[in-house]
Amino acid sequence: MSNSLRLRFVTDSCLLVVKKNGKMVVLYTPFRVLTIVPVEGLTIHTQVYVDAVFHHQQYKLCFLINGKLYPYNYFQINVSF
């Protein structure tokens, strides 16, 4: 694959996720995530809703939750379908 090729896997209202079995699913906002690290304003192991998804230069991907942006790697997405 060429390094110049850019794949879009996200818009502000949806996120493309690859499940453990290799199948892809599209999650549309709002979708639920689980906090896996304690972050400002959110308790660990709390389920919260992602209102929007954004690209970020430093974190690559951020979730808008309760009006604040958080890096995606602070959360776990559980896809059960």
HTML snippet that shows the backbone in 3Dmol.js (N, CA, C, O; Angstrom):
<script src="https://3Dmol.org/build/3Dmol-min.js"></script>
<div id="view" style="width:600px;height:400px;position:relative"></div>
<script>
const pdb = `
ATOM      1  N   MET A   1       0.837  -1.172   0.000  1.00  0.00           N
ATOM      2  CA  MET A   1       0.000   0.000   0.000  1.00  0.00           C
ATOM      3  C   MET A   1       0.883   1.236   0.000  1.00  0.00           C
ATOM      4  O   MET A   1       1.862   1.302   0.743  1.00  0.00           O
ATOM      5  N   SER A   2       0.552   2.189  -0.805  1.00  0.00           N
ATOM      6  CA  SER A   2       1.319   3.419  -0.905  1.00  0.00           C
ATOM      7  C   SER A   2       1.154   4.282   0.336  1.00  0.00           C
ATOM      8  O   SER A   2       0.062   4.377   0.897  1.00  0.00           O
ATOM      9  N   ASN A   3       2.255   4.916   0.763  1.00  0.00           N
ATOM     10  CA  ASN A   3       2.178   5.809   1.911  1.00  0.00           C
ATOM     11  C   ASN A   3       1.339   7.042   1.623  1.00  0.00           C
ATOM     12  O   ASN A   3       0.864   7.690   2.555  1.00  0.00           O
ATOM     13  N   SER A   4       1.148   7.380   0.361  1.00  0.00           N
ATOM     14  CA  SER A   4       0.368   8.563   0.017  1.00  0.00           C
ATOM     15  C   SER A   4      -1.137   8.286   0.037  1.00  0.00           C
ATOM     16  O   SER A   4      -1.936   9.218  -0.054  1.00  0.00           O
ATOM     17  N   LEU A   5      -1.527   7.025   0.156  1.00  0.00           N
ATOM     18  CA  LEU A   5      -2.939   6.666   0.188  1.00  0.00           C
ATOM     19  C   LEU A   5      -3.512   6.971   1.560  1.00  0.00           C
ATOM     20  O   LEU A   5      -2.976   6.527   2.575  1.00  0.00           O
ATOM     21  N   ARG A   6      -4.613   7.735   1.591  1.00  0.00           N
ATOM     22  CA  ARG A   6      -5.264   8.059   2.859  1.00  0.00           C
ATOM     23  C   ARG A   6      -6.647   7.432   2.870  1.00  0.00           C
ATOM     24  O   ARG A   6      -7.436   7.624   1.944  1.00  0.00           O
ATOM     25  N   LEU A   7      -6.925   6.699   3.901  1.00  0.00           N
ATOM     26  CA  LEU A   7      -8.237   6.086   4.044  1.00  0.00           C
ATOM     27  C   LEU A   7      -9.036   6.858   5.082  1.00  0.00           C
ATOM     28  O   LEU A   7      -8.521   7.189   6.150  1.00  0.00           O
ATOM     29  N   ARG A   8     -10.283   7.142   4.770  1.00  0.00           N
ATOM     30  CA  ARG A   8     -11.163   7.831   5.710  1.00  0.00           C
ATOM     31  C   ARG A   8     -11.975   6.782   6.436  1.00  0.00           C
ATOM     32  O   ARG A   8     -12.751   6.057   5.814  1.00  0.00           O
ATOM     33  N   PHE A   9     -11.808   6.691   7.734  1.00  0.00           N
ATOM     34  CA  PHE A   9     -12.538   5.702   8.512  1.00  0.00           C
ATOM     35  C   PHE A   9     -13.483   6.362   9.487  1.00  0.00           C
ATOM     36  O   PHE A   9     -14.070   5.695  10.340  1.00  0.00           O
ATOM     37  N   VAL A  10     -13.637   7.686   9.367  1.00  0.00           N
ATOM     38  CA  VAL A  10     -14.453   8.402  10.327  1.00  0.00           C
ATOM     39  C   VAL A  10     -15.051   9.656   9.691  1.00  0.00           C
ATOM     40  O   VAL A  10     -14.433  10.284   8.832  1.00  0.00           O
ATOM     41  N   THR A  11     -16.250  10.008  10.121  1.00  0.00           N
ATOM     42  CA  THR A  11     -16.829  11.327   9.879  1.00  0.00           C
ATOM     43  C   THR A  11     -17.249  11.837  11.248  1.00  0.00           C
ATOM     44  O   THR A  11     -17.066  11.139  12.246  1.00  0.00           O
ATOM     45  N   ASP A  12     -17.802  13.030  11.316  1.00  0.00           N
ATOM     46  CA  ASP A  12     -18.190  13.530  12.633  1.00  0.00           C
ATOM     47  C   ASP A  12     -19.356  12.756  13.233  1.00  0.00           C
ATOM     48  O   ASP A  12     -19.593  12.834  14.439  1.00  0.00           O
ATOM     49  N   SER A  13     -20.090  12.007  12.405  1.00  0.00           N
ATOM     50  CA  SER A  13     -21.251  11.286  12.918  1.00  0.00           C
ATOM     51  C   SER A  13     -21.144   9.766  12.842  1.00  0.00           C
ATOM     52  O   SER A  13     -22.086   9.069  13.219  1.00  0.00           O
ATOM     53  N   CYS A  14     -20.015   9.235  12.361  1.00  0.00           N
ATOM     54  CA  CYS A  14     -19.874   7.780  12.325  1.00  0.00           C
ATOM     55  C   CYS A  14     -18.409   7.365  12.384  1.00  0.00           C
ATOM     56  O   CYS A  14     -17.504   8.147  12.094  1.00  0.00           O
ATOM     57  N   LEU A  15     -18.210   6.111  12.769  1.00  0.00           N
ATOM     58  CA  LEU A  15     -16.874   5.544  12.919  1.00  0.00           C
ATOM     59  C   LEU A  15     -16.894   4.120  12.384  1.00  0.00           C
ATOM     60  O   LEU A  15     -17.785   3.343  12.727  1.00  0.00           O
ATOM     61  N   LEU A  16     -15.933   3.773  11.558  1.00  0.00           N
ATOM     62  CA  LEU A  16     -15.800   2.420  11.038  1.00  0.00           C
ATOM     63  C   LEU A  16     -14.925   1.625  11.997  1.00  0.00           C
ATOM     64  O   LEU A  16     -13.798   2.024  12.290  1.00  0.00           O
ATOM     65  N   VAL A  17     -15.443   0.495  12.488  1.00  0.00           N
ATOM     66  CA  VAL A  17     -14.753  -0.326  13.481  1.00  0.00           C
ATOM     67  C   VAL A  17     -14.560  -1.724  12.920  1.00  0.00           C
ATOM     68  O   VAL A  17     -15.480  -2.284  12.325  1.00  0.00           O
ATOM     69  N   VAL A  18     -13.376  -2.293  13.104  1.00  0.00           N
ATOM     70  CA  VAL A  18     -13.107  -3.676  12.720  1.00  0.00           C
ATOM     71  C   VAL A  18     -13.197  -4.524  13.979  1.00  0.00           C
ATOM     72  O   VAL A  18     -12.443  -4.324  14.932  1.00  0.00           O
ATOM     73  N   LYS A  19     -14.129  -5.476  13.973  1.00  0.00           N
ATOM     74  CA  LYS A  19     -14.322  -6.350  15.128  1.00  0.00           C
ATOM     75  C   LYS A  19     -13.210  -7.396  15.189  1.00  0.00           C
ATOM     76  O   LYS A  19     -12.447  -7.553  14.236  1.00  0.00           O
ATOM     77  N   LYS A  20     -13.121  -8.108  16.308  1.00  0.00           N
ATOM     78  CA  LYS A  20     -12.084  -9.130  16.494  1.00  0.00           C
ATOM     79  C   LYS A  20     -12.167 -10.233  15.450  1.00  0.00           C
ATOM     80  O   LYS A  20     -11.149 -10.829  15.097  1.00  0.00           O
ATOM     81  N   ASN A  21     -13.368 -10.511  14.952  1.00  0.00           N
ATOM     82  CA  ASN A  21     -13.528 -11.564  13.943  1.00  0.00           C
ATOM     83  C   ASN A  21     -13.235 -11.062  12.527  1.00  0.00           C
ATOM     84  O   ASN A  21     -13.387 -11.810  11.562  1.00  0.00           O
ATOM     85  N   GLY A  22     -12.813  -9.787  12.398  1.00  0.00           N
ATOM     86  CA  GLY A  22     -12.443  -9.227  11.112  1.00  0.00           C
ATOM     87  C   GLY A  22     -13.567  -8.531  10.369  1.00  0.00           C
ATOM     88  O   GLY A  22     -13.328  -7.907   9.335  1.00  0.00           O
ATOM     89  N   LYS A  23     -14.789  -8.626  10.874  1.00  0.00           N
ATOM     90  CA  LYS A  23     -15.913  -7.965  10.220  1.00  0.00           C
ATOM     91  C   LYS A  23     -15.924  -6.485  10.582  1.00  0.00           C
ATOM     92  O   LYS A  23     -15.588  -6.097  11.701  1.00  0.00           O
ATOM     93  N   MET A  24     -16.318  -5.672   9.611  1.00  0.00           N
ATOM     94  CA  MET A  24     -16.395  -4.231   9.841  1.00  0.00           C
ATOM     95  C   MET A  24     -17.830  -3.822  10.121  1.00  0.00           C
ATOM     96  O   MET A  24     -18.773  -4.334   9.516  1.00  0.00           O
ATOM     97  N   VAL A  25     -17.974  -2.888  11.053  1.00  0.00           N
ATOM     98  CA  VAL A  25     -19.281  -2.318  11.352  1.00  0.00           C
ATOM     99  C   VAL A  25     -19.137  -0.806  11.415  1.00  0.00           C
ATOM    100  O   VAL A  25     -18.071  -0.280  11.734  1.00  0.00           O
ATOM    101  N   VAL A  26     -20.222  -0.124  11.108  1.00  0.00           N
ATOM    102  CA  VAL A  26     -20.242   1.332  11.209  1.00  0.00           C
ATOM    103  C   VAL A  26     -21.048   1.700  12.443  1.00  0.00           C
ATOM    104  O   VAL A  26     -22.195   1.280  12.596  1.00  0.00           O
ATOM    105  N   LEU A  27     -20.440   2.489  13.321  1.00  0.00           N
ATOM    106  CA  LEU A  27     -21.139   2.996  14.499  1.00  0.00           C
ATOM    107  C   LEU A  27     -21.544   4.434  14.217  1.00  0.00           C
ATOM    108  O   LEU A  27     -20.719   5.256  13.818  1.00  0.00           O
ATOM    109  N   TYR A  28     -22.807   4.727  14.425  1.00  0.00           N
ATOM    110  CA  TYR A  28     -23.312   6.081  14.231  1.00  0.00           C
ATOM    111  C   TYR A  28     -23.508   6.744  15.586  1.00  0.00           C
ATOM    112  O   TYR A  28     -23.965   6.108  16.535  1.00  0.00           O
ATOM    113  N   THR A  29     -23.163   8.013  15.673  1.00  0.00           N
ATOM    114  CA  THR A  29     -23.328   8.742  16.923  1.00  0.00           C
ATOM    115  C   THR A  29     -24.810   8.990  17.175  1.00  0.00           C
ATOM    116  O   THR A  29     -25.582   9.181  16.236  1.00  0.00           O
ATOM    117  N   PRO A  30     -25.203   8.986  18.445  1.00  0.00           N
ATOM    118  CA  PRO A  30     -24.366   8.710  19.605  1.00  0.00           C
ATOM    119  C   PRO A  30     -24.172   7.205  19.797  1.00  0.00           C
ATOM    120  O   PRO A  30     -25.120   6.431  19.665  1.00  0.00           O
ATOM    121  N   PHE A  31     -22.944   6.798  20.108  1.00  0.00           N
ATOM    122  CA  PHE A  31     -22.667   5.407  20.468  1.00  0.00           C
ATOM    123  C   PHE A  31     -21.987   5.387  21.830  1.00  0.00           C
ATOM    124  O   PHE A  31     -21.397   6.377  22.262  1.00  0.00           O
ATOM    125  N   ARG A  32     -22.081   4.243  22.498  1.00  0.00           N
ATOM    126  CA  ARG A  32     -21.605   4.117  23.867  1.00  0.00           C
ATOM    127  C   ARG A  32     -20.187   3.582  23.914  1.00  0.00           C
ATOM    128  O   ARG A  32     -19.819   2.699  23.139  1.00  0.00           O
ATOM    129  N   VAL A  33     -19.388   4.128  24.838  1.00  0.00           N
ATOM    130  CA  VAL A  33     -18.028   3.650  25.088  1.00  0.00           C
ATOM    131  C   VAL A  33     -17.832   3.518  26.594  1.00  0.00           C
ATOM    132  O   VAL A  33     -18.594   4.072  27.387  1.00  0.00           O
ATOM    133  N   LEU A  34     -16.806   2.780  26.968  1.00  0.00           N
ATOM    134  CA  LEU A  34     -16.463   2.563  28.372  1.00  0.00           C
ATOM    135  C   LEU A  34     -15.137   3.247  28.659  1.00  0.00           C
ATOM    136  O   LEU A  34     -14.171   3.052  27.922  1.00  0.00           O
ATOM    137  N   THR A  35     -15.074   4.052  29.728  1.00  0.00           N
ATOM    138  CA  THR A  35     -13.804   4.689  30.090  1.00  0.00           C
ATOM    139  C   THR A  35     -12.869   3.627  30.659  1.00  0.00           C
ATOM    140  O   THR A  35     -13.259   2.855  31.535  1.00  0.00           O
ATOM    141  N   ILE A  36     -11.626   3.590  30.157  1.00  0.00           N
ATOM    142  CA  ILE A  36     -10.663   2.586  30.629  1.00  0.00           C
ATOM    143  C   ILE A  36      -9.504   3.216  31.387  1.00  0.00           C
ATOM    144  O   ILE A  36      -8.667   2.505  31.943  1.00  0.00           O
ATOM    145  N   VAL A  37      -9.449   4.537  31.414  1.00  0.00           N
ATOM    146  CA  VAL A  37      -8.478   5.267  32.237  1.00  0.00           C
ATOM    147  C   VAL A  37      -9.215   6.444  32.868  1.00  0.00           C
ATOM    148  O   VAL A  37     -10.137   6.990  32.262  1.00  0.00           O
ATOM    149  N   PRO A  38      -8.820   6.840  34.079  1.00  0.00           N
ATOM    150  CA  PRO A  38      -9.478   8.007  34.680  1.00  0.00           C
ATOM    151  C   PRO A  38      -9.063   9.276  33.942  1.00  0.00           C
ATOM    152  O   PRO A  38      -7.874   9.545  33.775  1.00  0.00           O
ATOM    153  N   VAL A  39     -10.038  10.042  33.509  1.00  0.00           N
ATOM    154  CA  VAL A  39      -9.775  11.296  32.808  1.00  0.00           C
ATOM    155  C   VAL A  39     -10.618  12.395  33.448  1.00  0.00           C
ATOM    156  O   VAL A  39     -11.593  12.126  34.148  1.00  0.00           O
ATOM    157  N   GLU A  40     -10.224  13.622  33.194  1.00  0.00           N
ATOM    158  CA  GLU A  40     -10.906  14.775  33.769  1.00  0.00           C
ATOM    159  C   GLU A  40     -12.410  14.736  33.480  1.00  0.00           C
ATOM    160  O   GLU A  40     -12.835  14.721  32.325  1.00  0.00           O
ATOM    161  N   GLY A  41     -13.189  14.721  34.539  1.00  0.00           N
ATOM    162  CA  GLY A  41     -14.640  14.755  34.393  1.00  0.00           C
ATOM    163  C   GLY A  41     -15.307  13.412  34.186  1.00  0.00           C
ATOM    164  O   GLY A  41     -16.536  13.339  34.179  1.00  0.00           O
ATOM    165  N   LEU A  42     -14.530  12.334  34.014  1.00  0.00           N
ATOM    166  CA  LEU A  42     -15.106  11.005  33.799  1.00  0.00           C
ATOM    167  C   LEU A  42     -14.442   9.992  34.723  1.00  0.00           C
ATOM    168  O   LEU A  42     -13.222   9.994  34.885  1.00  0.00           O
ATOM    169  N   THR A  43     -15.241   9.142  35.318  1.00  0.00           N
ATOM    170  CA  THR A  43     -14.744   8.094  36.205  1.00  0.00           C
ATOM    171  C   THR A  43     -14.428   6.845  35.388  1.00  0.00           C
ATOM    172  O   THR A  43     -15.102   6.549  34.402  1.00  0.00           O
ATOM    173  N   ILE A  44     -13.391   6.116  35.811  1.00  0.00           N
ATOM    174  CA  ILE A  44     -13.024   4.874  35.130  1.00  0.00           C
ATOM    175  C   ILE A  44     -14.175   3.865  35.237  1.00  0.00           C
ATOM    176  O   ILE A  44     -14.904   3.850  36.228  1.00  0.00           O
ATOM    177  N   HIS A  45     -14.327   3.036  34.225  1.00  0.00           N
ATOM    178  CA  HIS A  45     -15.363   2.002  34.122  1.00  0.00           C
ATOM    179  C   HIS A  45     -16.774   2.582  34.059  1.00  0.00           C
ATOM    180  O   HIS A  45     -17.730   1.940  34.495  1.00  0.00           O
ATOM    181  N   THR A  46     -16.906   3.798  33.515  1.00  0.00           N
ATOM    182  CA  THR A  46     -18.207   4.428  33.330  1.00  0.00           C
ATOM    183  C   THR A  46     -18.572   4.394  31.850  1.00  0.00           C
ATOM    184  O   THR A  46     -17.735   4.671  30.991  1.00  0.00           O
ATOM    185  N   GLN A  47     -19.820   4.053  31.559  1.00  0.00           N
ATOM    186  CA  GLN A  47     -20.283   4.077  30.177  1.00  0.00           C
ATOM    187  C   GLN A  47     -20.781   5.482  29.860  1.00  0.00           C
ATOM    188  O   GLN A  47     -21.569   6.058  30.611  1.00  0.00           O
ATOM    189  N   VAL A  48     -20.313   6.025  28.745  1.00  0.00           N
ATOM    190  CA  VAL A  48     -20.702   7.362  28.302  1.00  0.00           C
ATOM    191  C   VAL A  48     -21.029   7.313  26.810  1.00  0.00           C
ATOM    192  O   VAL A  48     -20.663   6.367  26.112  1.00  0.00           O
ATOM    193  N   TYR A  49     -21.712   8.333  26.341  1.00  0.00           N
ATOM    194  CA  TYR A  49     -22.083   8.404  24.932  1.00  0.00           C
ATOM    195  C   TYR A  49     -21.186   9.371  24.176  1.00  0.00           C
ATOM    196  O   TYR A  49     -20.904  10.474  24.645  1.00  0.00           O
ATOM    197  N   VAL A  50     -20.741   8.944  23.000  1.00  0.00           N
ATOM    198  CA  VAL A  50     -19.946   9.779  22.101  1.00  0.00           C
ATOM    199  C   VAL A  50     -20.930  10.541  21.215  1.00  0.00           C
ATOM    200  O   VAL A  50     -21.733   9.942  20.500  1.00  0.00           O
ATOM    201  N   ASP A  51     -20.853  11.876  21.274  1.00  0.00           N
ATOM    202  CA  ASP A  51     -21.756  12.726  20.499  1.00  0.00           C
ATOM    203  C   ASP A  51     -21.227  13.009  19.097  1.00  0.00           C
ATOM    204  O   ASP A  51     -22.006  13.223  18.169  1.00  0.00           O
ATOM    205  N   ALA A  52     -19.900  13.010  18.942  1.00  0.00           N
ATOM    206  CA  ALA A  52     -19.279  13.261  17.638  1.00  0.00           C
ATOM    207  C   ALA A  52     -17.857  12.716  17.656  1.00  0.00           C
ATOM    208  O   ALA A  52     -17.284  12.485  18.721  1.00  0.00           O
ATOM    209  N   VAL A  53     -17.294  12.513  16.467  1.00  0.00           N
ATOM    210  CA  VAL A  53     -15.940  11.982  16.309  1.00  0.00           C
ATOM    211  C   VAL A  53     -15.146  12.976  15.463  1.00  0.00           C
ATOM    212  O   VAL A  53     -15.645  13.466  14.451  1.00  0.00           O
ATOM    213  N   PHE A  54     -13.900  13.277  15.878  1.00  0.00           N
ATOM    214  CA  PHE A  54     -13.081  14.260  15.178  1.00  0.00           C
ATOM    215  C   PHE A  54     -11.666  13.750  14.958  1.00  0.00           C
ATOM    216  O   PHE A  54     -11.140  12.976  15.758  1.00  0.00           O
ATOM    217  N   HIS A  55     -11.055  14.193  13.863  1.00  0.00           N
ATOM    218  CA  HIS A  55      -9.625  13.973  13.642  1.00  0.00           C
ATOM    219  C   HIS A  55      -8.866  14.976  14.494  1.00  0.00           C
ATOM    220  O   HIS A  55      -9.307  16.113  14.660  1.00  0.00           O
ATOM    221  N   HIS A  56      -7.727  14.561  15.034  1.00  0.00           N
ATOM    222  CA  HIS A  56      -6.880  15.447  15.834  1.00  0.00           C
ATOM    223  C   HIS A  56      -5.440  15.153  15.465  1.00  0.00           C
ATOM    224  O   HIS A  56      -5.055  13.987  15.372  1.00  0.00           O
ATOM    225  N   GLN A  57      -4.632  16.190  15.253  1.00  0.00           N
ATOM    226  CA  GLN A  57      -3.249  15.967  14.815  1.00  0.00           C
ATOM    227  C   GLN A  57      -2.430  15.197  15.837  1.00  0.00           C
ATOM    228  O   GLN A  57      -1.658  14.316  15.459  1.00  0.00           O
ATOM    229  N   GLN A  58      -2.574  15.503  17.111  1.00  0.00           N
ATOM    230  CA  GLN A  58      -1.768  14.835  18.136  1.00  0.00           C
ATOM    231  C   GLN A  58      -2.319  13.460  18.494  1.00  0.00           C
ATOM    232  O   GLN A  58      -1.563  12.492  18.574  1.00  0.00           O
ATOM    233  N   TYR A  59      -3.621  13.365  18.708  1.00  0.00           N
ATOM    234  CA  TYR A  59      -4.220  12.112  19.181  1.00  0.00           C
ATOM    235  C   TYR A  59      -4.794  11.249  18.062  1.00  0.00           C
ATOM    236  O   TYR A  59      -5.229  10.126  18.315  1.00  0.00           O
ATOM    237  N   LYS A  60      -4.802  11.751  16.841  1.00  0.00           N
ATOM    238  CA  LYS A  60      -5.333  11.073  15.657  1.00  0.00           C
ATOM    239  C   LYS A  60      -6.861  11.052  15.628  1.00  0.00           C
ATOM    240  O   LYS A  60      -7.461  11.342  14.593  1.00  0.00           O
ATOM    241  N   LEU A  61      -7.494  10.712  16.747  1.00  0.00           N
ATOM    242  CA  LEU A  61      -8.943  10.588  16.787  1.00  0.00           C
ATOM    243  C   LEU A  61      -9.426  11.015  18.163  1.00  0.00           C
ATOM    244  O   LEU A  61      -8.864  10.604  19.179  1.00  0.00           O
ATOM    245  N   CYS A  62     -10.459  11.833  18.199  1.00  0.00           N
ATOM    246  CA  CYS A  62     -11.020  12.285  19.472  1.00  0.00           C
ATOM    247  C   CYS A  62     -12.526  12.086  19.470  1.00  0.00           C
ATOM    248  O   CYS A  62     -13.183  12.158  18.431  1.00  0.00           O
ATOM    249  N   PHE A  63     -13.056  11.833  20.664  1.00  0.00           N
ATOM    250  CA  PHE A  63     -14.489  11.701  20.862  1.00  0.00           C
ATOM    251  C   PHE A  63     -14.998  12.931  21.591  1.00  0.00           C
ATOM    252  O   PHE A  63     -14.374  13.395  22.545  1.00  0.00           O
ATOM    253  N   LEU A  64     -16.127  13.459  21.148  1.00  0.00           N
ATOM    254  CA  LEU A  64     -16.801  14.548  21.844  1.00  0.00           C
ATOM    255  C   LEU A  64     -17.806  13.926  22.797  1.00  0.00           C
ATOM    256  O   LEU A  64     -18.765  13.276  22.378  1.00  0.00           O
ATOM    257  N   ILE A  65     -17.569  14.137  24.094  1.00  0.00           N
ATOM    258  CA  ILE A  65     -18.415  13.572  25.139  1.00  0.00           C
ATOM    259  C   ILE A  65     -18.767  14.693  26.107  1.00  0.00           C
ATOM    260  O   ILE A  65     -17.883  15.338  26.670  1.00  0.00           O
ATOM    261  N   ASN A  66     -20.050  14.920  26.295  1.00  0.00           N
ATOM    262  CA  ASN A  66     -20.527  15.977  27.199  1.00  0.00           C
ATOM    263  C   ASN A  66     -19.876  17.322  26.909  1.00  0.00           C
ATOM    264  O   ASN A  66     -19.554  18.071  27.831  1.00  0.00           O
ATOM    265  N   GLY A  67     -19.681  17.629  25.632  1.00  0.00           N
ATOM    266  CA  GLY A  67     -19.143  18.923  25.235  1.00  0.00           C
ATOM    267  C   GLY A  67     -17.634  19.065  25.307  1.00  0.00           C
ATOM    268  O   GLY A  67     -17.110  20.147  25.044  1.00  0.00           O
ATOM    269  N   LYS A  68     -16.904  17.980  25.664  1.00  0.00           N
ATOM    270  CA  LYS A  68     -15.441  18.026  25.754  1.00  0.00           C
ATOM    271  C   LYS A  68     -14.831  16.974  24.837  1.00  0.00           C
ATOM    272  O   LYS A  68     -15.408  15.907  24.628  1.00  0.00           O
ATOM    273  N   LEU A  69     -13.648  17.290  24.288  1.00  0.00           N
ATOM    274  CA  LEU A  69     -12.934  16.340  23.433  1.00  0.00           C
ATOM    275  C   LEU A  69     -11.976  15.494  24.261  1.00  0.00           C
ATOM    276  O   LEU A  69     -11.241  16.007  25.105  1.00  0.00           O
ATOM    277  N   TYR A  70     -11.999  14.177  24.003  1.00  0.00           N
ATOM    278  CA  TYR A  70     -11.116  13.233  24.680  1.00  0.00           C
ATOM    279  C   TYR A  70     -10.450  12.342  23.631  1.00  0.00           C
ATOM    280  O   TYR A  70     -11.092  11.984  22.643  1.00  0.00           O
ATOM    281  N   PRO A  71      -9.169  11.971  23.819  1.00  0.00           N
ATOM    282  CA  PRO A  71      -8.522  11.029  22.901  1.00  0.00           C
ATOM    283  C   PRO A  71      -9.244   9.679  22.915  1.00  0.00           C
ATOM    284  O   PRO A  71      -9.705   9.224  23.962  1.00  0.00           O
ATOM    285  N   TYR A  72      -9.335   9.054  21.756  1.00  0.00           N
ATOM    286  CA  TYR A  72     -10.061   7.788  21.612  1.00  0.00           C
ATOM    287  C   TYR A  72      -9.496   6.670  22.482  1.00  0.00           C
ATOM    288  O   TYR A  72     -10.240   5.793  22.922  1.00  0.00           O
ATOM    289  N   ASN A  73      -8.180   6.691  22.737  1.00  0.00           N
ATOM    290  CA  ASN A  73      -7.559   5.567  23.451  1.00  0.00           C
ATOM    291  C   ASN A  73      -7.839   5.581  24.951  1.00  0.00           C
ATOM    292  O   ASN A  73      -7.319   4.732  25.676  1.00  0.00           O
ATOM    293  N   TYR A  74      -8.637   6.512  25.427  1.00  0.00           N
ATOM    294  CA  TYR A  74      -9.084   6.509  26.821  1.00  0.00           C
ATOM    295  C   TYR A  74     -10.333   5.654  26.995  1.00  0.00           C
ATOM    296  O   TYR A  74     -10.840   5.507  28.106  1.00  0.00           O
ATOM    297  N   PHE A  75     -10.827   5.088  25.893  1.00  0.00           N
ATOM    298  CA  PHE A  75     -12.117   4.406  25.908  1.00  0.00           C
ATOM    299  C   PHE A  75     -12.054   3.055  25.204  1.00  0.00           C
ATOM    300  O   PHE A  75     -11.182   2.805  24.371  1.00  0.00           O
ATOM    301  N   GLN A  76     -12.989   2.202  25.557  1.00  0.00           N
ATOM    302  CA  GLN A  76     -13.152   0.894  24.916  1.00  0.00           C
ATOM    303  C   GLN A  76     -14.519   0.877  24.252  1.00  0.00           C
ATOM    304  O   GLN A  76     -15.520   1.273  24.850  1.00  0.00           O
ATOM    305  N   ILE A  77     -14.548   0.416  23.014  1.00  0.00           N
ATOM    306  CA  ILE A  77     -15.810   0.282  22.283  1.00  0.00           C
ATOM    307  C   ILE A  77     -16.198  -1.186  22.320  1.00  0.00           C
ATOM    308  O   ILE A  77     -15.428  -2.045  21.889  1.00  0.00           O
ATOM    309  N   ASN A  78     -17.378  -1.477  22.828  1.00  0.00           N
ATOM    310  CA  ASN A  78     -17.880  -2.847  22.851  1.00  0.00           C
ATOM    311  C   ASN A  78     -18.942  -2.990  21.774  1.00  0.00           C
ATOM    312  O   ASN A  78     -20.001  -2.368  21.849  1.00  0.00           O
ATOM    313  N   VAL A  79     -18.656  -3.812  20.771  1.00  0.00           N
ATOM    314  CA  VAL A  79     -19.590  -4.050  19.676  1.00  0.00           C
ATOM    315  C   VAL A  79     -20.120  -5.465  19.844  1.00  0.00           C
ATOM    316  O   VAL A  79     -19.354  -6.427  19.795  1.00  0.00           O
ATOM    317  N   SER A  80     -21.432  -5.596  20.041  1.00  0.00           N
ATOM    318  CA  SER A  80     -21.990  -6.915  20.343  1.00  0.00           C
ATOM    319  C   SER A  80     -22.888  -7.463  19.240  1.00  0.00           C
ATOM    320  O   SER A  80     -23.649  -8.400  19.480  1.00  0.00           O
ATOM    321  N   PHE A  81     -22.814  -6.903  18.047  1.00  0.00           N
ATOM    322  CA  PHE A  81     -23.652  -7.430  16.959  1.00  0.00           C
ATOM    323  C   PHE A  81     -22.803  -7.850  15.798  1.00  0.00           C
ATOM    324  O   PHE A  81     -23.327  -8.319  14.788  1.00  0.00           O
TER     325      PHE A  81
END
`;
const viewer = $3Dmol.createViewer("view");
viewer.addModel(pdb, "pdb");
viewer.setStyle({}, {cartoon: {color: "spectrum"}});
viewer.zoomTo();
viewer.render();
</script>
